[in-house]
Amino acid sequence: MFKIYVDGDAFPNLLKPILLKQIERLGIQTVAVANKKINLGKSKNITYLIVDAGADEADDKIVEILQRG
């Protein structure tokens, strides 16, 4: 199984319900990374991770926690 990492700082509000629907339909584990509280929706498959404020902090954190494969 795979996991999706989402940079929540730049994620368009219009796409949030579309993403949530697919996360639930497919049971995809998702990590939303942002420098402020965001809400993609309520799901047992979504984990929210808040990072320090800054232009690339969410991107840098995603790169830091990714593993090959």
N, C-alpha and C positions, 0 to 999 in steps of 0.2 A: 504494500500500500504506500501511497505517497502523501505528501503534505504540501499545502499551498501556503506561501508567505505573501502577505499583502502589505504594501506600503500605504498605510491608512491616511497619511498626511496629504496625499495627492489623489486619493480615490474618489471619483465622482459620485455624488449622492444618487444620481440617476441609476447607477449600476449596482448599488447596494442590494436592492431586492432581487435582482437577477442573480447575483452571486450567492446570496443566501439560499435561494430556491435550489440552486445546483449543489451547494454544499450539503443541504438536507437530502436532496434526491439521491446523491451519490455517496453520502456518508464520508465526505472528504474532511480530514482534519485540517484546520486552517488556523494560522497564526496571523493576527492583525497587529502590525507594529506601527506605532505613531508616537509623536511627542506631546499628544494631548488625548484626553478621553474621546474615543469615537465609538460609534455603534453601527456595526454591520447588520445587527439583528440578534435575536436571542436564539442560541443554538448550543447544544452540548458539544458540537464539533468545532466551536470557535474559542480560541484562547486570545486574550488581549494582552499586549505587552507595551508598556509605556516607557519611552526612552527620554533622554535629556533633550531640551529644546535645541534646535539647530537645523540648518538646511538639509544636511545629509545624514543626520543621526539615525533615522529609521533605515535608510539604505545600508549604512555601515553595520548596523546591528544584524540585519538580515544576512549580509555577507559573513559576518562573524559566526553566526550560529549554523550556517549551512554546512552540510557534510557531503562529500562526493558520493554519488550513487543515489 
